[in-house]
Amino acid sequence: AGSSGASSGRDLWAVGDQGTVLRGDGQDFQVVASGMQSVLHAVWLARPGEPWVAGEQGALLRWDGQAFRPVATPGRQPADLGALFGFAGGDLWAAGSDGTILHWEGAAMRLVPSGSKARLRAIYGARPTELWAVGDSGTLLRGGPAGFSAVPALTPEPLHAIAGSGPRDVWAVGGGGVILHYAGAGFAKVISGTTMSLYGLSANARGQLWAVGQWGTTLH
């Protein structure tokens, strides 16, 4: 379990088991106290030097420049948070178990209706009013601050990652080498050439895509 993020080659962050947080400067990594023992799954840099970290049992932390501070999450039973995504200006989203989607509105996290009970494993938005979340059993959700709704599933496989270069170029990957592409009219399957599960995805503004997965699988 774990994730990494960077604002530059000299400001690198990684998270993992037992509340582990590492910060790198391009040459070495140092342990940063998180004050948590939960497994941490995701890190997002809102701006250089300002990471957010999320993990199991509702763990959500924000760096204040000196230390991580816990951020309260709504709900009677804290969700396991496995994904973070944000926009400029501190517009942050988190997703996790039981269809949980949270939105940071400047002072507190708000629970956003998702209409799903699936474990959500990734969230992405091309713009603040249009986001996508993916998860187990091929779950695909589309929405924004007012709420999310389901998109018909194209696969029973879990979807692990989603990314894109814009509102009409969104990709999702998952179990069994599944790759899905949205070009404005709906998602469609794309032949990947592998049956290895794909866990990570990155896309740049030019539409170039990289996916990584089991046994060192790398696609471009």
C-alpha positions as CSV (number, residue, x, y, z in Angstrom):
1,A,0.0,0.0,0.0
2,G,1.2,3.5,-0.7
3,S,1.5,6.4,-3.0
4,S,3.8,9.2,-4.0
5,G,3.6,12.8,-5.2
6,A,5.8,15.6,-6.2
7,S,5.7,19.4,-6.9
8,S,9.2,19.3,-8.3
9,G,12.3,17.2,-8.4
10,R,13.3,18.6,-5.0
11,D,10.0,18.2,-3.2
12,L,8.9,14.6,-3.2
13,W,6.5,12.8,-0.8
14,A,5.6,9.2,-0.3
15,V,3.3,7.4,2.1
16,G,2.7,3.8,3.2
17,D,2.1,1.3,6.0
18,Q,1.9,2.3,9.7
19,G,1.5,6.0,9.1
20,T,4.8,6.2,7.1
21,V,5.5,9.5,5.4
22,L,8.7,10.2,3.6
23,R,9.9,13.5,2.1
24,G,12.7,13.7,-0.5
25,D,14.8,16.4,-1.9
26,G,15.9,14.7,-5.1
27,Q,18.9,13.0,-3.4
28,D,17.6,11.4,-0.2
29,F,14.4,10.7,1.7
30,Q,13.7,11.5,5.4
31,V,11.0,10.2,7.6
32,V,8.3,12.8,8.5
33,A,6.2,12.2,11.6
34,S,2.5,11.7,10.7
35,G,1.1,11.1,14.1
36,M,-0.8,8.1,12.7
37,Q,-0.5,4.3,12.7
38,S,-3.1,3.8,9.9
39,V,-2.1,2.6,6.5
40,L,-1.7,5.7,4.3
41,H,-2.7,5.2,0.7
42,A,-2.6,8.6,-1.1
43,V,-0.8,11.9,-1.1
44,W,-1.7,15.0,-3.1
45,L,0.3,18.3,-3.3
46,A,-2.1,21.2,-3.3
47,R,0.8,23.5,-4.0
48,P,4.6,23.2,-3.5
49,G,5.3,22.2,0.1
50,E,1.7,21.6,1.0
51,P,0.8,17.9,0.9
52,W,-2.4,16.3,1.9
53,V,-2.3,12.6,3.0
54,A,-5.2,10.1,3.3
55,G,-5.5,6.5,4.4
56,E,-7.5,3.9,6.3
57,Q,-10.0,4.6,9.2
58,G,-10.7,8.1,7.9
59,A,-7.1,9.3,8.1
60,L,-6.7,12.7,6.5
61,L,-3.8,15.0,7.2
62,R,-2.7,18.4,6.0
63,W,0.8,19.8,6.2
64,D,1.0,23.3,7.7
65,G,4.6,23.9,6.9
66,Q,5.9,22.4,10.1
67,A,3.9,19.3,10.9
68,F,0.9,17.3,9.7
69,R,-2.4,18.3,11.3
70,P,-5.5,15.9,11.3
71,V,-8.5,17.0,9.3
72,A,-11.9,15.8,10.5
73,T,-13.9,13.6,8.1
74,P,-17.7,13.4,8.2
75,G,-19.7,10.3,8.9
76,R,-20.4,8.0,11.8
77,Q,-18.1,5.3,10.5
78,P,-14.9,6.8,9.0
79,A,-14.2,5.5,5.6
80,D,-10.9,4.1,4.4
81,L,-9.7,6.8,2.0
82,G,-7.7,5.5,-0.9
83,A,-7.5,8.4,-3.3
84,L,-6.9,12.2,-3.5
85,F,-7.2,14.7,-6.3
86,G,-7.3,18.5,-6.3
87,F,-7.3,21.7,-8.3
88,A,-5.6,25.0,-7.8
89,G,-6.7,27.1,-4.9
90,G,-7.0,24.2,-2.4
91,D,-10.0,22.5,-4.1
92,L,-9.5,19.0,-2.8
93,W,-11.4,15.7,-3.3
94,A,-11.0,12.3,-1.5
95,A,-12.6,8.9,-2.3
96,G,-12.7,5.6,-0.6
97,S,-14.7,2.7,0.8
98,D,-18.5,2.4,0.8
99,G,-18.7,4.9,-2.1
100,T,-17.4,7.7,0.0
101,I,-16.5,11.0,-1.8
102,L,-15.4,14.0,0.2
103,H,-14.9,17.6,-0.9
104,W,-12.8,20.2,0.9
105,E,-14.6,23.5,0.8
106,G,-12.0,25.7,2.5
107,A,-12.8,25.1,6.1
108,A,-14.1,21.5,6.4
109,M,-14.6,18.3,4.4
110,R,-18.2,17.7,3.2
111,L,-19.7,14.3,2.2
112,V,-20.8,14.4,-1.4
113,P,-23.6,11.9,-2.5
114,S,-22.1,9.3,-4.7
115,G,-25.1,6.9,-5.1
116,S,-22.6,4.0,-4.7
117,K,-21.5,1.6,-2.0
118,A,-18.4,0.3,-4.0
119,R,-14.9,0.9,-2.8
120,L,-13.6,3.8,-4.8
121,R,-9.9,3.6,-5.7
122,A,-9.3,6.7,-7.7
123,I,-10.7,10.1,-8.5
124,Y,-9.9,12.6,-11.2
125,G,-11.3,15.8,-12.7
126,A,-10.5,17.8,-15.8
127,R,-12.2,20.8,-14.3
128,P,-13.7,21.5,-10.8
129,T,-17.3,20.9,-11.9
130,E,-16.7,17.6,-13.8
131,L,-15.0,14.7,-12.0
132,W,-14.8,10.9,-12.3
133,A,-14.4,8.2,-9.7
134,V,-13.6,4.6,-10.3
135,G,-13.6,1.5,-8.1
136,D,-14.5,-2.2,-7.6
137,S,-16.7,-4.2,-9.9
138,G,-16.0,-1.8,-12.8
139,T,-17.6,1.1,-10.9
140,L,-17.6,4.4,-12.9
141,L,-19.1,7.6,-11.4
142,R,-19.4,11.0,-12.9
143,G,-20.3,14.2,-11.1
144,G,-19.2,17.3,-9.2
145,P,-19.9,19.3,-6.0
146,A,-23.7,18.6,-6.1
147,G,-23.3,14.8,-6.3
148,F,-22.3,11.8,-8.5
149,S,-24.2,9.3,-10.6
150,A,-23.2,5.9,-12.1
151,V,-22.0,5.4,-15.6
152,P,-22.9,1.9,-17.1
153,A,-20.1,-0.5,-16.2
154,L,-18.1,-2.0,-19.1
155,T,-16.2,-4.5,-17.1
156,P,-16.6,-6.6,-13.9
157,E,-12.9,-6.0,-13.1
158,P,-11.9,-3.4,-10.5
159,L,-10.8,-0.1,-11.8
160,H,-7.7,1.1,-10.0
161,A,-6.7,4.4,-11.7
162,I,-8.1,7.2,-13.8
163,A,-6.4,10.2,-15.5
164,G,-6.7,12.4,-18.5
165,S,-5.5,15.4,-20.5
166,G,-8.9,17.2,-20.6
167,P,-12.7,16.8,-20.4
168,R,-12.8,14.8,-23.6
169,D,-9.8,12.6,-23.0
170,V,-10.2,10.5,-19.9
171,W,-8.7,7.0,-19.3
172,A,-9.2,4.3,-16.7
173,V,-7.3,1.1,-16.1
174,G,-7.8,-1.9,-13.9
175,G,-7.8,-5.6,-13.4
176,G,-7.0,-8.1,-16.2
177,G,-5.3,-5.4,-18.3
178,V,-8.6,-3.4,-18.7
179,I,-8.2,0.0,-20.3
180,L,-11.2,2.3,-20.9
181,H,-11.2,5.6,-22.8
182,Y,-13.7,8.5,-22.8
183,A,-13.7,10.9,-25.7
184,G,-16.8,12.8,-25.0
185,A,-19.6,10.4,-25.9
186,G,-19.0,7.6,-23.4
187,F,-16.4,5.2,-22.3
188,A,-15.2,2.4,-24.6
189,K,-12.8,-0.5,-24.2
190,V,-9.3,-0.2,-25.6
191,I,-7.1,-3.3,-26.4
192,S,-4.2,-3.2,-24.0
193,G,-2.3,-6.3,-25.1
194,T,-1.9,-7.6,-21.6
195,T,-3.9,-9.5,-19.0
196,M,-1.8,-8.1,-16.1
197,S,-3.7,-5.9,-13.7
198,L,-2.9,-2.2,-14.1
199,Y,-2.7,-0.1,-11.0
200,G,-1.2,3.2,-12.0
201,L,-1.9,5.8,-14.7
202,S,-0.5,9.1,-15.8
203,A,-1.5,11.4,-18.7
204,N,0.0,14.7,-19.8
205,A,-1.5,17.7,-21.6
206,R,-0.4,16.3,-25.0
207,G,-2.5,13.2,-24.5
208,Q,0.4,10.9,-23.9
209,L,-0.4,8.1,-21.5
210,W,1.5,5.7,-19.3
211,A,0.1,2.8,-17.3
212,V,1.9,0.4,-14.9
213,G,0.9,-2.8,-13.2
214,Q,1.7,-6.3,-12.2
215,W,5.1,-7.9,-12.7
216,G,6.6,-4.6,-14.0
217,T,4.1,-4.2,-16.7
218,T,4.5,-0.8,-18.4
219,L,2.4,0.5,-21.3
220,H,2.7,3.8,-23.3
